[in-house]
Amino acid sequence: MPDFCVLTYLKFYVECLERGKMSKVFRFIDLFCGIGGFHYAIKNASKANKSNVECVFSSEIDPFCQESYESNFGIKPSGDITKIDAKNIPDHDILLAGFPCQPFSIIGDMKGFNDTRGTLFFDIARILFEKKPQAFVLENVKLLVGHNNGKTMRKIIKTLSDLNYNVSFKVLNAIDFGLPQKRERVFIVGFKNNLNFDWPKMNIKMKSLDDILDDQVDNKYYASKKIKNKRLSMKNKPNETTIWHENIAGNISIYPYSCALRAGASYNYLLVNGERRLTEREMLRLQGFPEGFKIVCNYTQTRKQAGNSLPVPVASSVLTNLLSAINNESIYPNRIIDSQIYLLEKETNKYGTPKTKKRRKVRAAVST
Ligand SMILES: C[S@@+](CC[C@H](N)C(=O)[O-])C[C@H]1O[C@@H](n2cnc3c(N)ncnc32)[C@H](O)[C@@H]1O
């Protein structure tokens, strides 16, 4: 086969694979789905990767979250995951789970994944065991990493590795991904194959609070005179927009960003300029939810939902790199490249083409 025929064949082959990539639909499941932070994130990631995603199963125990999820995605999540047989969950490529931060002391001195029984992590593990998706992303509070001197995390990673996944984890902060919210979360990713996954770069400029907060809000969001006066007696009000954070000891700190939204915090935990609560929409913006997200529950429920949710841009960045790693694997699986280079070298050797020239041609053929 002459040199140019090999290259033409190689180009055609890569184009076919490229076309395959465009039409590939990644099926995902959304466990502990809340109001769908992961659902938005994977949709963003699929756009960035020019691939398609489809939610084939979701689970959420809280009826208000179910209502929000259904209103926004047209899918009513199944209920309690502990009651769902993994065999009844549809096949999928990617498992997503922002699992609740249970008291991790439950995960005792376990030796294998059976010893995680009684934790919601066990439910993730048993689904991975049964369905063997090619990748997963889990999300939890940063505290998980240091819990019990790191033992809990080591046990989680060991369990996932024993299920034959290549696992890595990283703590990421929403403030590094453009959101004016300090929210540190651990992300755990796993792949069946040994893929070239990079954690996202954290260099997105933080939006200012003025980009997120409304100029005028209803009077109902304002704190009582007593609370406002108490705040002002403790701190001077800066000229710029700030969020005043009250810690458990009652100390006030003032920042040009928000501290982590929390589902169960007191109503005065975060006050804009020391005087008013965040509106439902502002809380969702602080988590990176789109303006089109329909708010269908009351203030108390929406506040809880936003506080439990994940920062969408962080999860989008992780999933963009994850889909890219999977896509690259399916376009350029090593064995295909190896065999193509072997073929090319074998054929071009017949014609005495120098090695350096061949390498350049291979690279050019693969990258065009
Ligand atoms: C940390 S939140 C995850 C929120 C989600 N990532 C989001 O973007 O909104 C955990 C969720 O798990 C749900 N949950 C707790 N126990 C559950 C169970 N046994 N089955 C299904 N969902 C459960 C909670 O109601 C909560 O909404």
The ligand as an SDF file (V2000), in Angstrom:
LIG
                    3D

 27 29  0  0  0  0  0  0  0  0999 V2000
  -26.6370   16.5380   49.6110 C   0  0  0  0  0  0  0  0  0  0  0  0
  -28.2170   16.4240   48.9440 S   0  0  0  0  0  0  0  0  0  0  0  0
  -27.8730   16.3040   47.2260 C   0  0  0  0  0  0  0  0  0  0  0  0
  -28.4450   17.4240   46.4420 C   0  0  0  0  0  0  0  0  0  0  0  0
  -28.2440   17.3660   44.9570 C   0  0  0  0  0  0  0  0  0  0  0  0
  -26.8840   17.0890   44.5930 N   0  0  0  0  0  0  0  0  0  0  0  0
  -28.6780   18.6860   44.3030 C   0  0  0  0  0  0  0  0  0  0  0  0
  -28.0270   19.1830   43.4300 O   0  0  0  0  0  0  0  0  0  0  0  0
  -29.7120   19.2310   44.7010 O   0  0  0  0  0  0  0  0  0  0  0  0
  -28.6750   14.8020   49.3500 C   0  0  0  0  0  0  0  0  0  0  0  0
  -30.0910   14.4320   48.9410 C   0  0  0  0  0  0  0  0  0  0  0  0
  -30.2830   13.0440   49.2210 O   0  0  0  0  0  0  0  0  0  0  0  0
  -31.6300   12.8670   49.5670 C   0  0  0  0  0  0  0  0  0  0  0  0
  -31.7550   11.5560   50.2470 N   0  0  0  0  0  0  0  0  0  0  0  0
  -31.4490   11.2650   51.5390 C   0  0  0  0  0  0  0  0  0  0  0  0
  -31.6830    9.9710   51.7970 N   0  0  0  0  0  0  0  0  0  0  0  0
  -32.1440    9.4150   50.6470 C   0  0  0  0  0  0  0  0  0  0  0  0
  -32.5640    8.1070   50.2890 C   0  0  0  0  0  0  0  0  0  0  0  0
  -32.5600    7.1110   51.1730 N   0  0  0  0  0  0  0  0  0  0  0  0
  -32.9810    7.8860   49.0180 N   0  0  0  0  0  0  0  0  0  0  0  0
  -32.9930    8.9000   48.1080 C   0  0  0  0  0  0  0  0  0  0  0  0
  -32.6230   10.1670   48.4150 N   0  0  0  0  0  0  0  0  0  0  0  0
  -32.1950   10.4230   49.6610 C   0  0  0  0  0  0  0  0  0  0  0  0
  -31.9370   14.0610   50.4270 C   0  0  0  0  0  0  0  0  0  0  0  0
  -33.3430   14.3160   50.4960 O   0  0  0  0  0  0  0  0  0  0  0  0
  -31.1580   15.1720   49.7200 C   0  0  0  0  0  0  0  0  0  0  0  0
  -31.9770   15.8840   48.8220 O   0  0  0  0  0  0  0  0  0  0  0  0
  1  2  1  0
  2  3  1  0
  2 10  1  0
  3  4  1  0
  4  5  1  0
  5  6  1  0
  5  7  1  0
  7  8  2  0
  7  9  1  0
 10 11  1  0
 11 12  1  0
 11 26  1  0
 12 13  1  0
 13 14  1  0
 13 24  1  0
 14 15  1  0
 14 23  1  0
 15 16  2  0
 16 17  1  0
 17 18  1  0
 17 23  2  0
 18 19  1  0
 18 20  2  0
 20 21  1  0
 21 22  2  0
 22 23  1  0
 24 25  1  0
 24 26  1  0
 26 27  1  0
M  CHG  2   2   1   9  -1
M  END
$$$$
